[in-house]
Amino acid sequence: MPVLPLPALRAGLPRGQRLIGLDPGSRLIGVALSDVLLMLASPYGALKRGKLKANAAEVAAIARKEGAGGLVVGLPLGMDGSFGPAAQAAKDWAMAMGEAAGLPVALWDERLSSAAVNRAMIAADVTRARRAAAVDAAAAAWTLQSALDATRPAPA
């Protein structure tokens, strides 16, 4: 399944369908979910990263349960905006995930999402153990919220 530009993915969603945000890490995949109006992203949880087929089945189950029609996957661009090996790996993974889960996919820049989430949690005096448990889903929500904000249609 090809990677779509985010505005095209958003425009192609049937009314009332949500988007799932994914932040793939080496051990965990952070999961976030938008509301049906595509205005607000919320942390949903984290999946233990394993075989693509098993992770895709979990993502597809979330999509069925929550009424989601597409995926927004975090793209780890370099700090200068360059597309390096990590970005290529994320793009390849996103394409395979979309194909295996049967959902259209868009990529969105995730630079500094985990750092921003960690800073916000530290400022809120969240313990290190609680931060470790929640940072993946929160980073996915941060990235998905950024994507929603950037592609929100202008008011009529």
KAGIDA-V986094 format. One record per backbone hydrogen bond with DSSP energy under -0.5 kcal/mol. CO is the residue of the C=O (numbers start at 0). NH is the residue of the N-H. If there is no record, write none. Layout:
co,nh
CO,NH
CO,NH
//
This chain:
co,nh
1,104
3,106
4,7
4,8
5,9
6,10
7,11
8,12
9,12
13,16
17,68
17,69
18,33
19,71
20,31
21,23
21,73
22,29
26,48
27,24
27,29
28,46
29,22
30,43
30,44
31,20
32,41
34,37
35,15
39,34
41,32
44,30
46,28
50,54
51,55
52,56
53,57
54,58
55,59
56,60
57,61
58,62
59,63
60,64
61,65
62,66
62,67
66,17
68,103
69,19
70,72
70,105
71,21
72,107
73,75
74,76
74,109
77,80
81,77
81,83
83,87
84,88
85,89
86,90
87,91
88,92
89,93
90,94
91,95
92,96
93,97
94,98
95,99
96,100
97,101
97,102
103,70
104,3
105,72
107,74
109,112
111,115
112,116
113,117
114,118
115,119
116,120
117,121
118,122
119,123
120,125
121,124
126,130
127,131
128,132
129,133
130,134
133,137
134,138
135,139
136,140
137,141
138,142
139,143
140,144
141,145
142,146
143,147
144,148
145,149
146,150
147,151
148,151
//
